[in-house]
Amino acid sequence: MPPTPAEIRPERTLWLLSIAHAVNHAQAVILPLIFLAVINEFHVGVESITFVAAAGAIASGLVQASFAYLTRHVPRRWLMGIGGMLFGLGFAAQAAAPTFGAFAATSIVSRIGGAPQHPVGNGLLAEQFPPERRGFAISAHISGGNVGTVVVALTGPFLLAAVGWRGVSIIFGLPAALIAVAIVRWVVEHGTDRAAARAEGSVIQALGQIRRLPTIRRVYLASVLGGGGRGLGVANLFALIYLTKVLGLPESTTNLMYGGLIVLSVPMPLLAGWLSDRLGRRPVIVGAYIGGAIGFLVFITVGSSMVGLWVGLVIMGLFSFAESPQLQALLADAAPAGIRDTTFAIYFTLAFGVGSMWTALYGAIIGIAGEASGLPIVFWLMTLSFIAAAIVMYPVRDVPRHAASASIAPVVAE
C-alpha cells in the first residue's frame, strides 16, 4: 500500500538527512587533518594527497550518474542506507591501512559510499517540500552537514592528539553506518517522483529533455566552473595547506583559523536559502560567486599579515560555501518531477565528479611549481573559476513560484 499523507514526515526526513550530512561533512573536514598526519607517517608529498582527494571526489561524482537510473527502481531510503554503510565502514577501515596505497584505497571507497547523500537526499527533499519552502529545506540539509564541519573544526585537533588519525577514522566512520540504518528504518517516501520518472520515459529521454532546458544547462556549467573554488573539499583543503606548508604558521594558529573558516560555513547557507526563497535564486547565487572570488583574492594577496588572512578567511567562509545549495534549489524548481532525479544525478556527477578535476589540476600545479609558488596560482585560479561561474549564471531568470509548483522549467535571457 502507498503511504498515507500522515505517514510522510518531511521534517523527520530533513532531520535524518541533515544528521547523515553532518557525519558526511565531519569526515570531509577531518580528512585534511588526517592527510597531514598521513604525509608524515608514510613520507609522501602534498601532490600525492591532492591526487587521493581528487580521485575520491571524482569517483564519487561519477557514481552519482547511476542514480538517474537507480532512483527509478529503488526507494531513495535504501540507496541512502546502502551508501551510508559503505561510506562509514570504508572510513573506519582506514584505521587498518598498513601502507599509503591501502589508505588511499579505503579513502576512495568511503567517498564512493557517500555518493547518494546529495543527489538522492536532495531529490527526496524536493519531493516532500513545496517550492516556497524548498530553498530553506535544501539549505538546511547543507547547513546540517556544516554543523558536522564545525564540530570537527573545534574538536578534531584534540581528538587527533588523543587517539591519532587511525582512532579518529573509527570515531567518525561508525556513526555514518548507524545513521544509514536509521534512515532505512524511519524515512517514509511518497514514491511519486519514481512513478513520474517511469511514466516520463527512459533515462535517455530524460537526458534529451534536460538538454532542451537552458537554465539547467547553465547550472551544470556553473557547477563545473564553481568547483574550482567550492568551499568544502577545495577552499578549506588548500587554505589549510597554504597556512601550514607555505606560511609555516604554528599548529595552534592554523587550527584556530581553520576552525573559524568552517564555523562560518553553517549560518551562511541557511541565510542564503532564506534570502533565495524571498529574493530569488539568481541574485543570491551570483552574489555568492562574487563574494567568494573577493575572499580568495584577499586571502592570497595579503602575504603573512594576520589581519589580512583573517579577513580573507571570513569572506571565504561567508560566501564560498553558500552557492552550491542555491544551485541545487534552482534545479529543484527548474526540473519537472519526472526528470528531477536524473537532473540531480547529472548535476552532482558534474559538480563533484568533473568539477573535482580542479583538485587534480591544483595538485599537478603544486607538483610542478612547488608549494610556495604553486599554491598562490591555485588561489588565483579559484578566483577566476568563481568569476566565470557568476558570468554564466547572470542571465538566468528565476522560476515563478506557481510555475515551480507545476514543475515548469524557467527560462534564461539568451
C-alpha positions as CSV (number, residue, x, y, z in Angstrom):
1,M,0.0,0.0,0.0
2,P,1.2,3.5,-0.7
3,P,1.9,5.6,2.4
4,T,-0.8,7.9,3.6
5,P,-0.1,11.7,3.8
6,A,0.1,11.4,7.6
7,E,2.9,8.9,7.3
8,I,5.0,11.3,5.3
9,R,7.0,13.3,7.7
10,P,9.1,15.9,5.8
11,E,10.6,17.4,9.0
12,R,11.8,13.9,10.2
13,T,13.2,13.2,6.8
14,L,15.1,16.5,6.9
15,W,16.4,15.9,10.4
16,L,17.7,12.4,9.5
17,L,19.3,13.5,6.2
18,S,20.8,16.5,7.9
19,I,22.4,14.3,10.6
20,A,23.7,12.0,7.9
21,H,25.1,15.0,6.1
22,A,26.7,16.2,9.3
23,V,28.6,13.0,9.6
24,N,29.5,13.2,5.9
25,H,30.9,16.7,6.4
26,A,32.6,15.7,9.6
27,Q,34.6,13.2,7.6
28,A,35.3,15.7,4.9
29,V,36.7,18.2,7.4
30,I,38.7,15.8,9.4
31,L,40.2,14.3,6.3
32,P,42.6,17.2,5.5
33,L,43.9,16.9,9.1
34,I,44.3,13.1,8.6
35,F,46.0,13.8,5.3
36,L,48.6,15.9,7.1
37,A,49.3,13.1,9.6
38,V,49.4,10.6,6.7
39,I,52.0,12.7,4.9
40,N,54.3,12.5,7.9
41,E,53.7,8.8,8.6
42,F,54.0,7.4,5.1
43,H,56.5,10.1,3.9
44,V,54.6,11.2,0.8
45,G,54.3,14.6,-0.9
46,V,51.4,17.1,-0.9
47,E,50.8,16.3,-4.5
48,S,50.1,12.6,-3.7
49,I,47.5,13.6,-1.1
50,T,45.8,16.0,-3.6
51,F,45.5,13.2,-6.1
52,V,43.9,10.9,-3.5
53,A,41.4,13.7,-2.6
54,A,40.7,14.2,-6.3
55,A,40.4,10.5,-7.1
56,G,37.9,10.1,-4.2
57,A,35.8,13.1,-5.3
58,I,35.9,12.2,-9.0
59,A,34.9,8.5,-8.3
60,S,32.1,9.6,-6.0
61,G,30.9,12.2,-8.6
62,L,30.9,9.7,-11.5
63,V,29.0,7.1,-9.4
64,Q,26.3,9.7,-8.9
65,A,25.3,9.4,-12.6
66,S,24.0,5.9,-11.8
67,F,21.2,7.4,-9.6
68,A,19.5,8.7,-12.8
69,Y,18.6,5.0,-13.4
70,L,18.6,3.6,-9.8
71,T,16.1,6.1,-8.4
72,R,13.5,4.9,-10.9
73,H,13.6,1.4,-9.4
74,V,15.0,1.6,-5.9
75,P,13.5,3.6,-3.0
76,R,15.7,6.5,-2.1
77,R,16.0,5.5,1.6
78,W,17.6,2.2,0.5
79,L,20.1,4.0,-1.7
80,M,20.9,6.3,1.2
81,G,21.2,3.3,3.6
82,I,23.5,1.2,1.5
83,G,25.7,4.1,0.5
84,G,25.9,5.2,4.2
85,M,27.0,1.8,5.3
86,L,29.8,1.7,2.7
87,F,30.7,5.3,3.5
88,G,31.0,4.7,7.2
89,L,32.7,1.3,7.2
90,G,35.1,2.4,4.5
91,F,36.2,5.4,6.5
92,A,36.7,3.2,9.6
93,A,38.7,0.8,7.6
94,Q,41.3,3.5,7.0
95,A,42.5,2.7,10.6
96,A,43.9,-0.6,9.5
97,A,45.8,0.7,6.4
98,P,49.4,-0.6,6.6
99,T,50.6,1.5,3.6
100,F,49.7,4.7,1.8
101,G,48.2,2.7,-1.0
102,A,45.9,0.9,1.3
103,F,44.9,4.2,2.9
104,A,44.2,5.7,-0.5
105,A,42.0,2.7,-1.5
106,T,39.9,2.8,1.7
107,S,39.6,6.5,1.5
108,I,38.3,6.4,-2.1
109,V,35.9,3.5,-1.3
110,S,34.5,5.6,1.5
111,R,34.0,8.6,-0.8
112,I,32.1,6.4,-3.3
113,G,29.8,5.3,-0.4
114,G,29.0,8.9,0.3
115,A,27.7,9.5,-3.3
116,P,23.9,9.2,-2.6
117,Q,23.9,12.0,0.1
118,H,23.4,14.9,-2.3
119,P,21.5,13.7,-5.4
120,V,19.3,11.2,-3.6
121,G,18.9,13.2,-0.5
122,N,18.0,16.5,-2.3
123,G,15.6,14.6,-4.6
124,L,13.8,13.3,-1.5
125,L,13.6,16.7,0.0
126,A,12.4,18.3,-3.3
127,E,9.6,15.7,-3.4
128,Q,8.5,16.3,0.2
129,F,8.8,20.1,0.5
130,P,6.8,22.6,-1.6
131,P,8.6,25.2,-3.7
132,E,8.1,28.0,-1.2
133,R,10.0,26.0,1.5
134,R,12.4,24.2,-0.8
135,G,15.2,26.6,-0.8
136,F,15.3,26.6,3.0
137,A,15.0,22.8,3.3
138,I,17.9,22.1,0.9
139,S,19.9,24.8,2.6
140,A,19.1,23.3,6.0
141,H,20.3,20.0,4.7
142,I,23.6,21.6,3.6
143,S,23.9,23.6,6.9
144,G,23.1,20.4,8.8
145,G,26.2,19.0,7.2
146,N,28.1,22.1,8.0
147,V,27.3,21.5,11.7
148,G,29.5,18.5,11.4
149,T,32.2,20.6,10.0
150,V,32.1,22.9,13.0
151,V,32.2,20.1,15.5
152,V,35.2,18.7,13.8
153,A,36.9,22.0,13.4
154,L,36.6,22.6,17.1
155,T,37.3,19.1,18.4
156,G,39.3,17.4,15.5
157,P,42.8,18.6,16.6
158,F,42.2,17.4,20.1
159,L,40.9,14.0,19.0
160,L,43.8,13.6,16.7
161,A,46.2,14.4,19.5
162,A,44.4,11.9,21.8
163,V,43.8,8.9,19.6
164,G,45.7,9.5,16.4
165,W,44.4,9.5,12.9
166,R,43.6,5.8,13.0
167,G,41.4,6.2,16.1
168,V,39.7,9.2,14.5
169,S,38.9,7.2,11.4
170,I,36.9,4.8,13.5
171,I,35.3,7.5,15.6
172,F,33.9,9.3,12.5
173,G,33.3,6.2,10.5
174,L,31.0,4.1,12.6
175,P,28.3,6.8,13.2
176,A,27.8,7.1,9.5
177,A,26.9,3.4,9.3
178,L,24.5,3.8,12.2
179,I,22.6,6.8,10.8
180,A,22.3,4.9,7.5
181,V,20.4,2.2,9.3
182,A,18.1,4.8,10.9
183,I,17.3,6.3,7.5
184,V,16.2,2.9,6.2
185,R,14.1,2.4,9.3
186,W,12.3,5.7,9.7
187,V,12.2,7.6,6.4
188,V,8.9,7.2,4.5
189,E,8.6,8.2,0.8
190,H,5.8,9.3,-1.4
191,G,7.2,7.4,-4.4
192,T,5.5,10.0,-6.7
193,D,8.8,11.1,-8.3
194,R,9.7,7.5,-9.0
195,A,6.4,6.8,-10.7
196,A,6.6,10.1,-12.6
197,A,10.1,9.2,-13.8
198,R,9.0,5.9,-15.1
199,A,6.0,7.5,-16.8
200,E,8.2,10.1,-18.4
201,G,10.2,7.5,-20.3
202,S,13.7,6.3,-20.3
203,V,16.8,7.9,-18.8
204,I,17.9,8.7,-22.4
205,Q,14.6,10.5,-23.0
206,A,15.1,12.4,-19.7
207,L,18.5,13.5,-20.8
208,G,17.1,14.8,-24.1
209,Q,14.5,16.8,-22.2
210,I,17.3,18.2,-19.9
211,R,19.3,19.3,-23.0
212,R,16.4,21.4,-24.1
213,L,16.3,23.4,-20.8
214,P,18.8,26.3,-21.0
215,T,18.6,27.1,-17.3
216,I,19.6,23.6,-16.3
217,R,22.5,23.7,-18.8
218,R,23.8,26.9,-17.3
219,V,23.5,25.5,-13.7
220,Y,25.5,22.5,-14.9
221,L,28.2,24.7,-16.4
222,A,28.4,26.9,-13.3
223,S,28.7,23.8,-11.1
224,V,31.8,22.7,-13.0
225,L,33.3,26.1,-13.1
226,G,32.5,26.9,-9.5
227,G,34.1,23.6,-8.5
228,G,37.4,25.3,-8.8
229,G,36.7,27.2,-5.5
230,R,33.9,25.3,-3.9
231,G,34.0,25.7,-0.1
232,L,34.2,22.2,1.4
233,G,36.9,19.9,-0.2
234,V,38.6,22.7,-2.1
235,A,38.8,26.1,-0.4
236,N,39.2,24.5,3.1
237,L,41.8,22.0,2.0
238,F,44.1,24.4,0.1
239,A,43.6,27.2,2.7
240,L,44.9,24.7,5.4
241,I,47.8,23.6,3.2
242,Y,48.7,27.2,2.5
243,L,48.7,28.2,6.1
244,T,50.8,25.3,7.3
245,K,53.1,24.4,4.4
246,V,53.7,27.8,2.8
247,L,53.3,30.4,5.6
248,G,54.6,27.9,8.3
249,L,52.2,29.2,11.0
250,P,52.1,27.3,14.3
251,E,49.6,24.5,14.6
252,S,47.6,26.3,17.3
253,T,47.1,29.3,15.0
254,T,46.2,27.2,11.9
255,N,43.8,25.1,13.9
256,L,42.0,28.3,15.1
257,M,41.9,29.8,11.6
258,Y,40.7,26.6,10.1
259,G,38.0,26.4,12.7
260,G,37.0,30.0,12.0
261,L,36.6,29.2,8.3
262,I,34.5,26.2,9.0
263,V,32.3,27.8,11.6
264,L,31.1,30.4,9.1
265,S,30.0,27.6,6.7
266,V,27.0,26.9,8.9
267,P,24.9,30.1,9.1
268,M,25.5,31.4,5.5
269,P,23.8,28.6,3.5
270,L,20.8,29.0,5.9
271,L,20.7,32.7,5.3
272,A,21.3,32.3,1.6
273,G,18.4,29.8,1.4
274,W,16.1,32.1,3.3
275,L,17.0,35.0,1.0
276,S,16.6,32.9,-2.1
277,D,13.1,31.9,-1.1
278,R,12.3,35.6,-1.0
279,L,14.6,37.4,-3.4
280,G,15.1,34.6,-6.0
281,R,17.9,32.1,-6.6
282,R,19.9,34.0,-9.2
283,P,20.9,37.1,-7.2
284,V,22.0,35.0,-4.3
285,I,24.0,32.6,-6.5
286,V,25.7,35.4,-8.4
287,G,26.4,37.3,-5.1
288,A,27.9,34.2,-3.6
289,Y,30.3,33.7,-6.5
290,I,31.4,37.4,-6.5
291,G,31.9,37.4,-2.7
292,G,33.8,34.1,-2.8
293,A,36.1,35.5,-5.5
294,I,36.9,38.5,-3.4
295,G,37.7,36.3,-0.4
296,F,40.2,34.2,-2.4
297,L,41.8,37.4,-3.7
298,V,42.2,38.9,-0.2
299,F,43.5,35.7,1.3
300,I,46.3,35.2,-1.2
301,T,47.4,38.8,-1.7
302,V,47.9,39.8,2.0
303,G,51.0,37.8,2.5
304,S,51.6,36.8,6.1
305,S,49.5,39.6,7.6
306,M,47.4,38.0,10.3
307,V,44.7,40.6,10.0
308,G,44.6,40.2,6.2
309,L,44.5,36.5,6.4
310,W,41.6,36.6,8.9
311,V,39.7,39.0,6.7
312,G,40.2,36.7,3.7
313,L,39.1,33.6,5.7
314,V,36.0,35.4,6.9
315,I,34.9,36.4,3.4
316,M,35.7,32.9,2.1
317,G,33.6,31.4,4.9
318,L,30.7,33.8,4.2
319,F,30.4,33.2,0.5
320,S,32.3,30.1,-0.8
321,F,30.0,27.6,1.0
322,A,26.7,29.4,0.0
323,E,26.5,28.9,-3.8
324,S,26.0,25.1,-4.1
325,P,22.8,24.7,-2.1
326,Q,21.2,27.5,-4.1
327,L,22.2,26.0,-7.4
328,Q,20.5,22.8,-6.1
329,A,17.4,24.7,-5.1
330,L,17.2,26.3,-8.6
331,L,17.5,22.8,-10.1
332,A,14.6,21.5,-7.9
333,D,12.5,24.5,-9.2
334,A,13.5,24.1,-12.8
335,A,13.2,20.3,-13.3
336,P,9.8,18.7,-13.7
337,A,9.2,15.8,-11.3
338,G,9.6,13.2,-13.9
339,I,13.2,14.2,-14.6
340,R,14.2,15.6,-11.2
341,D,16.3,12.6,-10.1
342,T,18.1,12.4,-13.4
343,T,18.7,16.2,-13.2
344,F,20.2,15.9,-9.8
345,A,22.3,12.8,-10.8
346,I,23.9,14.7,-13.7
347,Y,24.4,17.8,-11.6
348,F,26.3,16.0,-8.9
349,T,28.3,14.0,-11.4
350,L,29.4,17.2,-13.0
351,A,29.8,19.3,-9.8
352,F,31.7,16.7,-7.7
353,G,33.0,14.4,-10.5
354,V,34.1,16.6,-13.3
355,G,34.3,19.7,-11.1
356,S,36.6,17.8,-8.7
357,M,39.2,17.5,-11.5
358,W,40.1,21.0,-10.4
359,T,41.7,19.4,-7.4
360,A,43.8,17.1,-9.6
361,L,44.8,20.1,-11.6
362,Y,45.8,22.0,-8.5
363,G,47.9,19.0,-7.3
364,A,49.7,18.9,-10.7
365,I,50.4,22.7,-10.5
366,I,51.8,22.3,-6.9
367,G,53.9,19.3,-8.0
368,I,55.4,21.3,-10.9
369,A,55.8,24.7,-9.3
370,G,56.3,23.7,-5.7
371,E,54.2,24.6,-2.7
372,A,55.4,28.2,-2.3
373,S,54.8,29.1,-5.9
374,G,52.0,26.7,-6.8
375,L,49.5,27.5,-4.0
376,P,49.2,31.2,-4.9
377,I,48.5,30.1,-8.5
378,V,45.8,27.8,-7.2
379,F,44.0,30.6,-5.4
380,W,44.2,32.8,-8.5
381,L,42.5,30.0,-10.4
382,M,39.9,29.7,-7.7
383,T,39.1,33.4,-8.1
384,L,38.8,33.1,-11.9
385,S,36.6,30.0,-11.6
386,F,34.1,31.8,-9.4
387,I,34.0,34.9,-11.6
388,A,33.4,32.6,-14.7
389,A,30.5,30.9,-12.8
390,A,29.0,34.2,-11.9
391,I,29.0,35.3,-15.6
392,V,27.4,32.0,-16.6
393,M,24.6,32.4,-14.1
394,Y,23.9,36.1,-14.6
395,P,21.4,35.7,-17.4
396,V,19.2,33.2,-15.6
397,R,15.7,34.2,-14.7
398,D,14.1,32.6,-11.6
399,V,11.1,30.4,-12.0
400,P,7.9,31.9,-10.6
401,R,6.6,30.1,-7.5
402,H,3.4,28.9,-9.2
403,A,5.5,27.6,-12.1
404,A,7.7,25.7,-9.7
405,S,4.7,24.2,-8.2
406,A,3.6,23.0,-11.6
407,S,7.1,21.8,-12.4
408,I,7.6,24.2,-15.3
409,A,11.2,25.0,-16.1
410,P,12.3,28.6,-16.1
411,V,14.0,30.4,-19.0
412,V,17.1,32.4,-19.4
413,A,17.7,35.6,-21.3
414,E,19.7,34.3,-24.2
